[in-house]
Amino acid sequence: MINVGITGQAGFVGTHLFNYLNLDPGQFRTVPFKDEFFQDRKVFREWVAQCDTIVHLAALNRHNDPDEIYRTNVGLVRELLSALDDTGSVPHILFASSTQEDSDNPYGRSKKEGREMIADWAGRTGASFTGLVIPNVFGPFGHPYYNSVVATFSHQLTHGEKTRIDVDKSMQLIYVGELTRIIGEAILKRESNVEHRIPHTSEHRVTEILKLLEGYKSTYAENGTIPPLSTPFERNLFNTFRTYMDIPDYFPVMLKKHADDRGSFIETMRLGVGGQVSFSTTRPGVTRGNHFHTRKIERFVVIRGEALIQLRRIGTGEVLDFRLDGKHPSYVDMPVWYTHNITNTGKEELYTLFWINEFYNPDDPDTFFETV
């Protein structure tokens, strides 16, 4: 069991890494961190002393005063090293740097100097150190106008704001889920004095990214059709886009019912991808689900009976309730990193159609149980 602390735990990458490590409690125990620990000398040192491994993510990315970015980031490294020396701790340190190290700007300089400072400390103390040089990161729940252009475009397209491209450059990208797996592997390897330049997993121009996101808005957000997703990048981009939609305002989506003297016909889904469709009946009072996915795309369609579908984003306490009735067939789609369930709240059997974008693989189910 490795006790892992993450500075900047509440940030974009920090939140994903914290959640990812908690998927494997047999190997990792996360030591909770709050940003205010940096301002409390005693508390910060108590936290440092508990950690076998520290992933230093805390940093300022943007500020009106560029010099403040440099001062803050270098200052955070100094505070970490001071706490390590004061407590005599020599954990494995992983430092999150950036490919902006190669650019002459305050952020890039602060990351390069911070990495070199920790490498010097590791050489002096004999501690293990891994310097992670990371390309542009995108993924669910990133902060618009701060973390990435993907976050900004996704927010703008789902909130009626205008998009704008300042520079149509080519971007080397990595999905946050891919990054957290790499960091998890580096924690387990515990390599000493390594500079790990993490390779990007896709490269696209800004205009190409915006075009795909605009397609998701038209195809999915406005018409409910799951778009073609021919590459892992497109799947990851689509899952990212979905988390910027206002879920309580969007779901449930009512389906159009065609009826005549023969009966009725209802189209439940239009797909540009494959996957698997299932049908279930659920007895009154029974709940199914209470699990979440990190990559799968899933739709619940109620066609008969009464149901309560509940969603809760992992790491939060807010529960979203959706009441569906088969008299008016409708569906709710499950965002990644939201645990979800469905309960039969009626007096008759509940009929539900389930669609998921990939076949079930018992060796890689991407299904993690957690009560809503």
C-alpha positions as a Markdown table, in Angstrom:
| # | Residue | x | y | z |
|---|---|---|---|---|
| 1 | Met | 0.0 | 0.0 | 0.0 |
| 2 | Ile | 1.4 | 3.4 | -1.1 |
| 3 | Asn | 0.3 | 6.5 | 0.8 |
| 4 | Val | 0.0 | 9.1 | -2.0 |
| 5 | Gly | -0.5 | 12.8 | -1.5 |
| 6 | Ile | -1.4 | 15.2 | -4.3 |
| 7 | Thr | -0.8 | 18.9 | -4.0 |
| 8 | Gly | -3.4 | 20.7 | -6.1 |
| 9 | Gln | -5.8 | 17.8 | -5.4 |
| 10 | Ala | -8.8 | 20.1 | -6.1 |
| 11 | Gly | -7.6 | 21.2 | -9.5 |
| 12 | Phe | -8.4 | 19.7 | -12.9 |
| 13 | Val | -5.7 | 17.0 | -13.1 |
| 14 | Gly | -5.6 | 16.6 | -9.3 |
| 15 | Thr | -9.2 | 15.7 | -9.1 |
| 16 | His | -8.9 | 13.1 | -11.8 |
| 17 | Leu | -5.7 | 11.6 | -10.4 |
| 18 | Phe | -7.3 | 11.4 | -6.9 |
| 19 | Asn | -10.3 | 9.6 | -8.3 |
| 20 | Tyr | -8.2 | 7.3 | -10.5 |
| 21 | Leu | -6.0 | 6.2 | -7.6 |
| 22 | Asn | -9.0 | 5.5 | -5.4 |
| 23 | Leu | -10.2 | 3.0 | -8.0 |
| 24 | Asp | -7.4 | 0.7 | -6.8 |
| 25 | Pro | -7.5 | 0.8 | -3.0 |
| 26 | Gly | -5.4 | -2.3 | -2.9 |
| 27 | Gln | -2.3 | -0.5 | -4.1 |
| 28 | Phe | -3.0 | 3.2 | -3.3 |
| 29 | Arg | -4.2 | 5.1 | -0.3 |
| 30 | Thr | -4.7 | 8.8 | -1.0 |
| 31 | Val | -3.8 | 11.3 | 1.8 |
| 32 | Pro | -6.3 | 14.1 | 1.4 |
| 33 | Phe | -4.9 | 17.6 | 0.7 |
| 34 | Lys | -6.4 | 21.1 | 0.7 |
| 35 | Asp | -4.8 | 24.1 | -0.9 |
| 36 | Glu | -4.9 | 26.0 | 2.5 |
| 37 | Phe | -2.3 | 23.5 | 3.8 |
| 38 | Phe | 0.4 | 25.7 | 2.2 |
| 39 | Gln | -0.6 | 28.5 | 4.5 |
| 40 | Asp | -0.5 | 26.4 | 7.7 |
| 41 | Arg | 3.1 | 25.4 | 8.5 |
| 42 | Lys | 2.2 | 22.8 | 11.1 |
| 43 | Val | -0.6 | 21.2 | 9.1 |
| 44 | Phe | 1.4 | 21.1 | 5.9 |
| 45 | Arg | 4.3 | 19.3 | 7.6 |
| 46 | Glu | 2.0 | 16.8 | 9.3 |
| 47 | Trp | 0.6 | 16.1 | 5.8 |
| 48 | Val | 4.0 | 15.7 | 4.2 |
| 49 | Ala | 5.1 | 13.2 | 6.9 |
| 50 | Gln | 2.2 | 10.9 | 6.1 |
| 51 | Cys | 3.1 | 10.5 | 2.4 |
| 52 | Asp | 5.2 | 7.7 | 0.8 |
| 53 | Thr | 4.8 | 9.5 | -2.5 |
| 54 | Ile | 3.9 | 13.1 | -3.3 |
| 55 | Val | 2.6 | 14.2 | -6.7 |
| 56 | His | 3.2 | 18.0 | -6.9 |
| 57 | Leu | 0.6 | 19.4 | -9.2 |
| 58 | Ala | -0.2 | 22.7 | -7.4 |
| 59 | Ala | 0.6 | 25.6 | -9.7 |
| 60 | Leu | -0.8 | 28.9 | -11.0 |
| 61 | Asn | -1.4 | 28.7 | -14.8 |
| 62 | Arg | -2.8 | 32.1 | -15.6 |
| 63 | His | -2.8 | 35.5 | -13.9 |
| 64 | Asn | -3.0 | 39.1 | -15.0 |
| 65 | Asp | 0.6 | 39.6 | -13.7 |
| 66 | Pro | 2.9 | 37.1 | -15.4 |
| 67 | Asp | 5.5 | 37.6 | -12.8 |
| 68 | Glu | 3.0 | 36.4 | -10.1 |
| 69 | Ile | 2.8 | 33.1 | -12.0 |
| 70 | Tyr | 6.6 | 32.6 | -11.7 |
| 71 | Arg | 6.8 | 33.7 | -8.0 |
| 72 | Thr | 3.9 | 31.5 | -7.0 |
| 73 | Asn | 5.0 | 28.4 | -8.6 |
| 74 | Val | 8.6 | 28.6 | -7.5 |
| 75 | Gly | 7.4 | 29.6 | -4.0 |
| 76 | Leu | 5.2 | 26.4 | -3.8 |
| 77 | Val | 8.3 | 24.3 | -4.6 |
| 78 | Arg | 10.4 | 26.0 | -2.0 |
| 79 | Glu | 7.6 | 25.5 | 0.6 |
| 80 | Leu | 7.4 | 21.8 | -0.3 |
| 81 | Leu | 11.2 | 21.3 | 0.0 |
| 82 | Ser | 11.3 | 23.2 | 3.3 |
| 83 | Ala | 8.6 | 20.9 | 4.7 |
| 84 | Leu | 10.4 | 17.8 | 3.5 |
| 85 | Asp | 13.7 | 19.0 | 5.2 |
| 86 | Asp | 12.0 | 20.0 | 8.4 |
| 87 | Thr | 10.3 | 16.6 | 8.8 |
| 88 | Gly | 13.2 | 14.5 | 7.5 |
| 89 | Ser | 10.9 | 13.0 | 4.9 |
| 90 | Val | 12.2 | 11.5 | 1.7 |
| 91 | Pro | 9.1 | 10.3 | -0.2 |
| 92 | His | 9.1 | 9.6 | -3.9 |
| 93 | Ile | 8.4 | 13.0 | -5.5 |
| 94 | Leu | 6.6 | 13.3 | -8.9 |
| 95 | Phe | 6.7 | 16.9 | -10.3 |
| 96 | Ala | 4.2 | 17.9 | -13.0 |
| 97 | Ser | 6.0 | 20.1 | -15.4 |
| 98 | Ser | 4.9 | 21.2 | -18.9 |
| 99 | Thr | 6.2 | 21.2 | -22.4 |
| 100 | Gln | 6.0 | 25.0 | -22.0 |
| 101 | Glu | 9.4 | 24.5 | -20.3 |
| 102 | Asp | 10.7 | 24.9 | -23.9 |
| 103 | Ser | 9.0 | 28.4 | -24.2 |
| 104 | Asp | 10.4 | 31.6 | -22.8 |
| 105 | Asn | 7.5 | 32.6 | -20.6 |
| 106 | Pro | 7.0 | 32.9 | -16.8 |
| 107 | Tyr | 5.0 | 29.7 | -16.5 |
| 108 | Gly | 7.5 | 27.6 | -18.5 |
| 109 | Arg | 10.4 | 29.0 | -16.6 |
| 110 | Ser | 8.7 | 28.4 | -13.2 |
| 111 | Lys | 8.1 | 24.7 | -14.2 |
| 112 | Lys | 11.6 | 24.1 | -15.4 |
| 113 | Glu | 13.2 | 25.7 | -12.4 |
| 114 | Gly | 10.8 | 23.9 | -10.0 |
| 115 | Arg | 11.7 | 20.6 | -11.6 |
| 116 | Glu | 15.4 | 21.3 | -11.3 |
| 117 | Met | 15.1 | 22.4 | -7.7 |
| 118 | Ile | 13.4 | 19.1 | -6.7 |
| 119 | Ala | 15.9 | 17.1 | -8.7 |
| 120 | Asp | 18.8 | 18.8 | -6.8 |
| 121 | Trp | 17.0 | 18.0 | -3.5 |
| 122 | Ala | 16.6 | 14.4 | -4.5 |
| 123 | Gly | 20.2 | 14.1 | -5.4 |
| 124 | Arg | 21.2 | 15.6 | -2.0 |
| 125 | Thr | 18.9 | 13.4 | 0.1 |
| 126 | Gly | 18.8 | 10.2 | -2.0 |
| 127 | Ala | 15.1 | 10.4 | -2.5 |
| 128 | Ser | 13.4 | 9.1 | -5.7 |
| 129 | Phe | 12.3 | 11.8 | -8.1 |
| 130 | Thr | 10.3 | 11.7 | -11.4 |
| 131 | Gly | 10.0 | 14.8 | -13.4 |
| 132 | Leu | 6.9 | 14.7 | -15.6 |
| 133 | Val | 7.0 | 16.9 | -18.7 |
| 134 | Ile | 3.4 | 17.0 | -19.8 |
| 135 | Pro | 1.8 | 18.1 | -23.1 |
| 136 | Asn | -1.6 | 19.9 | -23.3 |
| 137 | Val | -4.2 | 18.1 | -21.2 |
| 138 | Phe | -8.0 | 18.0 | -21.8 |
| 139 | Gly | -10.9 | 16.1 | -20.3 |
| 140 | Pro | -14.1 | 16.3 | -18.3 |
| 141 | Phe | -14.6 | 19.1 | -15.8 |
| 142 | Gly | -11.7 | 21.3 | -16.9 |
| 143 | His | -12.2 | 25.0 | -16.2 |
| 144 | Pro | -13.1 | 27.1 | -19.2 |
| 145 | Tyr | -10.8 | 30.0 | -19.9 |
| 146 | Tyr | -8.2 | 28.4 | -17.8 |
| 147 | Asn | -7.3 | 24.7 | -18.3 |
| 148 | Ser | -7.6 | 24.2 | -22.1 |
| 149 | Val | -9.2 | 25.4 | -25.3 |
| 150 | Val | -11.3 | 22.2 | -25.3 |
| 151 | Ala | -12.8 | 23.3 | -22.0 |
| 152 | Thr | -13.4 | 26.8 | -23.2 |
| 153 | Phe | -15.0 | 25.7 | -26.5 |
| 154 | Ser | -17.2 | 23.0 | -24.8 |
| 155 | His | -18.5 | 25.6 | -22.3 |
| 156 | Gln | -19.2 | 28.2 | -24.9 |
| 157 | Leu | -21.0 | 25.8 | -27.2 |
| 158 | Thr | -23.2 | 24.4 | -24.5 |
| 159 | His | -24.0 | 27.8 | -22.9 |
| 160 | Gly | -24.9 | 29.9 | -26.0 |
| 161 | Glu | -21.6 | 31.8 | -26.1 |
| 162 | Lys | -19.7 | 32.7 | -29.2 |
| 163 | Thr | -16.5 | 30.8 | -29.9 |
| 164 | Arg | -13.3 | 32.5 | -31.2 |
| 165 | Ile | -10.0 | 31.3 | -32.5 |
| 166 | Asp | -7.1 | 33.6 | -31.8 |
| 167 | Val | -4.3 | 31.4 | -33.3 |
| 168 | Asp | -5.0 | 28.3 | -35.3 |
| 169 | Lys | -2.0 | 26.4 | -34.1 |
| 170 | Ser | -1.4 | 22.6 | -34.0 |
| 171 | Met | -1.9 | 21.2 | -30.5 |
| 172 | Gln | -0.3 | 18.1 | -29.0 |
| 173 | Leu | -2.8 | 16.7 | -26.6 |
| 174 | Ile | -3.2 | 14.0 | -24.0 |
| 175 | Tyr | -6.5 | 13.0 | -22.4 |
| 176 | Val | -6.6 | 13.3 | -18.7 |
| 177 | Gly | -7.5 | 9.7 | -18.2 |
| 178 | Glu | -4.5 | 8.6 | -20.2 |
| 179 | Leu | -2.3 | 11.0 | -18.1 |
| 180 | Thr | -3.6 | 9.6 | -14.8 |
| 181 | Arg | -2.8 | 6.0 | -15.9 |
| 182 | Ile | 0.8 | 7.1 | -16.7 |
| 183 | Ile | 1.2 | 8.8 | -13.4 |
| 184 | Gly | -0.2 | 5.8 | -11.6 |
| 185 | Glu | 2.4 | 3.6 | -13.3 |
| 186 | Ala | 5.2 | 6.0 | -12.5 |
| 187 | Ile | 4.2 | 5.9 | -8.8 |
| 188 | Leu | 4.4 | 2.1 | -8.8 |
| 189 | Lys | 7.8 | 2.1 | -10.6 |
| 190 | Arg | 9.3 | 4.6 | -8.2 |
| 191 | Glu | 12.2 | 5.4 | -10.6 |
| 192 | Ser | 15.0 | 7.6 | -9.4 |
| 193 | Asn | 16.1 | 10.9 | -11.0 |
| 194 | Val | 14.1 | 10.4 | -14.1 |
| 195 | Glu | 12.9 | 13.1 | -16.6 |
| 196 | His | 9.8 | 11.5 | -18.1 |
| 197 | Arg | 8.7 | 13.4 | -21.2 |
| 198 | Ile | 5.1 | 12.1 | -21.6 |
| 199 | Pro | 4.2 | 11.7 | -25.3 |
| 200 | His | 1.1 | 13.3 | -26.6 |
| 201 | Thr | -1.6 | 10.8 | -27.8 |
| 202 | Ser | -3.1 | 13.1 | -30.5 |
| 203 | Glu | -2.3 | 16.2 | -32.5 |
| 204 | His | -5.0 | 18.5 | -34.0 |
| 205 | Arg | -5.3 | 22.1 | -35.2 |
| 206 | Val | -7.6 | 24.3 | -33.1 |
| 207 | Thr | -10.0 | 24.6 | -36.0 |
| 208 | Glu | -10.2 | 20.8 | -36.2 |
| 209 | Ile | -11.1 | 20.5 | -32.5 |
| 210 | Leu | -13.7 | 23.2 | -32.8 |
| 211 | Lys | -15.3 | 21.6 | -35.9 |
| 212 | Leu | -15.7 | 18.3 | -34.0 |
| 213 | Leu | -17.2 | 20.0 | -31.0 |
| 214 | Glu | -19.6 | 22.0 | -33.1 |
| 215 | Gly | -20.6 | 18.6 | -34.7 |
| 216 | Tyr | -21.3 | 17.2 | -31.2 |
| 217 | Lys | -23.5 | 20.2 | -30.4 |
| 218 | Ser | -25.5 | 19.8 | -33.6 |
| 219 | Thr | -25.7 | 16.0 | -33.7 |
| 220 | Tyr | -26.0 | 15.2 | -30.0 |
| 221 | Ala | -26.9 | 18.2 | -27.9 |
| 222 | Glu | -29.6 | 19.4 | -30.3 |
| 223 | Asn | -30.8 | 16.1 | -31.9 |
| 224 | Gly | -29.9 | 13.3 | -29.5 |
| 225 | Thr | -27.9 | 11.3 | -32.0 |
| 226 | Ile | -24.7 | 9.6 | -30.8 |
| 227 | Pro | -22.1 | 10.7 | -33.4 |
| 228 | Pro | -19.5 | 8.6 | -35.2 |
| 229 | Leu | -16.5 | 8.1 | -32.8 |
| 230 | Ser | -13.9 | 6.4 | -35.0 |
| 231 | Thr | -10.9 | 7.0 | -32.7 |
| 232 | Pro | -10.1 | 7.1 | -29.0 |
| 233 | Phe | -9.5 | 10.9 | -29.3 |
| 234 | Glu | -13.0 | 11.4 | -30.7 |
| 235 | Arg | -14.6 | 9.3 | -27.9 |
| 236 | Asn | -12.6 | 11.2 | -25.3 |
| 237 | Leu | -13.5 | 14.6 | -26.8 |
| 238 | Phe | -17.2 | 13.6 | -27.0 |
| 239 | Asn | -17.2 | 12.5 | -23.4 |
| 240 | Thr | -15.5 | 15.7 | -22.4 |
| 241 | Phe | -18.1 | 17.8 | -24.3 |
| 242 | Arg | -21.0 | 16.0 | -22.6 |
| 243 | Thr | -19.9 | 17.0 | -19.1 |
| 244 | Tyr | -20.3 | 20.7 | -20.0 |
| 245 | Met | -24.0 | 20.3 | -20.8 |
| 246 | Asp | -26.4 | 21.4 | -18.1 |
| 247 | Ile | -27.6 | 17.9 | -17.2 |
| 248 | Pro | -30.8 | 18.9 | -15.2 |
| 249 | Asp | -31.9 | 21.1 | -18.0 |
| 250 | Tyr | -31.2 | 18.7 | -20.8 |
| 251 | Phe | -32.6 | 15.4 | -19.4 |
| 252 | Pro | -34.9 | 13.5 | -19.5 |
| 253 | Val | -35.4 | 13.8 | -23.3 |
| 254 | Met | -38.9 | 13.0 | -24.4 |
| 255 | Leu | -39.3 | 10.6 | -27.4 |
| 256 | Lys | -41.8 | 11.0 | -30.2 |
| 257 | Lys | -44.5 | 8.4 | -30.2 |
| 258 | His | -46.2 | 7.3 | -33.4 |
| 259 | Ala | -49.6 | 5.5 | -32.8 |
| 260 | Asp | -52.4 | 4.1 | -35.0 |
| 261 | Asp | -54.9 | 1.2 | -34.8 |
| 262 | Arg | -52.1 | -1.3 | -34.9 |
| 263 | Gly | -50.3 | 0.0 | -31.8 |
| 264 | Ser | -47.4 | 2.4 | -31.4 |
| 265 | Phe | -43.8 | 2.9 | -32.6 |
| 266 | Ile | -41.1 | 4.8 | -30.9 |
| 267 | Glu | -37.5 | 5.5 | -32.1 |
| 268 | Thr | -35.3 | 5.2 | -29.0 |
| 269 | Met | -31.9 | 6.1 | -30.4 |
| 270 | Arg | -29.9 | 7.0 | -33.5 |
| 271 | Leu | -26.3 | 5.9 | -33.6 |
| 272 | Gly | -23.2 | 6.8 | -35.5 |
| 273 | Val | -21.4 | 4.1 | -33.5 |
| 274 | Gly | -21.9 | 0.4 | -32.6 |
| 275 | Gly | -22.2 | -1.0 | -29.2 |
| 276 | Gln | -24.8 | -3.1 | -27.4 |
| 277 | Val | -28.5 | -2.8 | -26.7 |
| 278 | Ser | -30.1 | -4.6 | -23.8 |
| 279 | Phe | -33.7 | -4.9 | -22.4 |
| 280 | Ser | -34.6 | -5.3 | -18.8 |
| 281 | Thr | -37.7 | -5.7 | -16.6 |
| 282 | Thr | -37.5 | -4.5 | -13.0 |
| 283 | Arg | -39.9 | -5.3 | -10.2 |
| 284 | Pro | -41.5 | -2.5 | -8.1 |
| 285 | Gly | -39.1 | -1.1 | -5.5 |
| 286 | Val | -36.0 | -2.7 | -7.1 |
| 287 | Thr | -32.9 | -0.6 | -7.9 |
| 288 | Arg | -30.4 | -1.4 | -10.6 |
| 289 | Gly | -27.0 | 0.2 | -11.1 |
| 290 | Asn | -25.1 | 2.2 | -8.5 |
| 291 | His | -21.9 | 2.2 | -10.6 |
| 292 | Phe | -20.0 | 4.6 | -12.8 |
| 293 | His | -17.9 | 4.5 | -16.0 |
| 294 | Thr | -14.7 | 6.4 | -16.9 |
| 295 | Arg | -15.0 | 6.0 | -20.7 |
| 296 | Lys | -18.3 | 4.3 | -21.7 |
| 297 | Ile | -21.3 | 6.1 | -23.1 |
| 298 | Glu | -24.6 | 4.8 | -21.9 |
| 299 | Arg | -28.3 | 5.6 | -22.4 |
| 300 | Phe | -31.3 | 4.5 | -20.2 |
| 301 | Val | -34.6 | 4.5 | -22.1 |
| 302 | Val | -37.8 | 4.0 | -20.1 |
| 303 | Ile | -40.6 | 2.6 | -22.3 |
| 304 | Arg | -43.1 | 1.2 | -19.7 |
| 305 | Gly | -43.6 | 1.9 | -16.0 |
| 306 | Glu | -42.4 | 4.6 | -13.6 |
| 307 | Ala | -38.7 | 5.1 | -12.8 |
| 308 | Leu | -36.4 | 7.3 | -10.8 |
| 309 | Ile | -32.9 | 7.7 | -12.4 |
| 310 | Gln | -30.3 | 9.3 | -10.1 |
| 311 | Leu | -26.8 | 10.6 | -10.9 |
| 312 | Arg | -24.0 | 11.9 | -8.7 |
| 313 | Arg | -20.7 | 13.1 | -9.8 |
| 314 | Ile | -17.9 | 11.2 | -8.1 |
| 315 | Gly | -16.3 | 13.3 | -5.3 |
| 316 | Thr | -19.4 | 15.4 | -4.9 |
| 317 | Gly | -22.6 | 15.2 | -2.8 |
| 318 | Glu | -25.2 | 16.6 | -5.1 |
| 319 | Val | -27.7 | 14.0 | -6.4 |
| 320 | Leu | -29.6 | 14.7 | -9.6 |
| 321 | Asp | -33.1 | 13.1 | -9.8 |
| 322 | Phe | -35.0 | 12.4 | -13.0 |
| 323 | Arg | -38.5 | 10.9 | -13.0 |
| 324 | Leu | -39.5 | 9.0 | -16.1 |
| 325 | Asp | -42.8 | 7.5 | -17.1 |
| 326 | Gly | -43.3 | 5.0 | -19.9 |
| 327 | Lys | -46.6 | 6.7 | -20.8 |
| 328 | His | -44.3 | 9.3 | -22.2 |
| 329 | Pro | -41.1 | 7.4 | -23.2 |
| 330 | Ser | -37.9 | 9.3 | -22.5 |
| 331 | Tyr | -34.2 | 8.7 | -21.9 |
| 332 | Val | -31.3 | 9.9 | -19.8 |
| 333 | Asp | -27.6 | 9.6 | -20.9 |
| 334 | Met | -25.0 | 8.8 | -18.3 |
| 335 | Pro | -21.9 | 11.2 | -18.2 |
| 336 | Val | -18.5 | 9.7 | -17.4 |
| 337 | Trp | -17.5 | 9.8 | -13.7 |
| 338 | Tyr | -21.2 | 10.0 | -12.6 |
| 339 | Thr | -22.4 | 7.1 | -10.5 |
| 340 | His | -26.0 | 6.3 | -11.5 |
| 341 | Asn | -28.9 | 4.0 | -10.7 |
| 342 | Ile | -32.5 | 3.4 | -11.8 |
| 343 | Thr | -35.4 | 2.4 | -9.4 |
| 344 | Asn | -38.8 | 1.1 | -10.3 |
| 345 | Thr | -41.1 | 3.6 | -8.4 |
| 346 | Gly | -44.3 | 2.3 | -9.8 |
| 347 | Lys | -46.7 | -0.5 | -9.1 |
| 348 | Glu | -46.1 | -2.5 | -12.3 |
| 349 | Glu | -43.0 | -3.9 | -13.9 |
| 350 | Leu | -40.6 | -1.4 | -15.3 |
| 351 | Tyr | -39.4 | -1.9 | -18.9 |
| 352 | Thr | -36.0 | -0.3 | -19.8 |
| 353 | Leu | -33.8 | -0.3 | -22.8 |
| 354 | Phe | -30.1 | 0.1 | -22.2 |
| 355 | Trp | -27.5 | 1.1 | -24.8 |
| 356 | Ile | -23.8 | 1.2 | -24.3 |
| 357 | Asn | -21.1 | 2.0 | -26.9 |
| 358 | Glu | -18.9 | -1.1 | -26.4 |
| 359 | Phe | -19.4 | -4.8 | -25.7 |
| 360 | Tyr | -19.0 | -5.9 | -22.2 |
| 361 | Asn | -15.4 | -7.2 | -21.5 |
| 362 | Pro | -15.0 | -8.9 | -18.2 |
| 363 | Asp | -11.2 | -8.3 | -18.3 |
| 364 | Asp | -11.8 | -4.5 | -18.7 |
| 365 | Pro | -15.4 | -3.8 | -17.7 |
| 366 | Asp | -14.9 | 0.0 | -16.9 |
| 367 | Thr | -17.6 | -0.5 | -14.3 |
| 368 | Phe | -16.9 | 0.7 | -10.7 |
| 369 | Phe | -19.5 | 0.2 | -8.0 |
| 370 | Glu | -20.5 | 3.2 | -5.8 |
| 371 | Thr | -23.8 | 4.0 | -4.3 |
| 372 | Val | -25.4 | 7.2 | -5.6 |
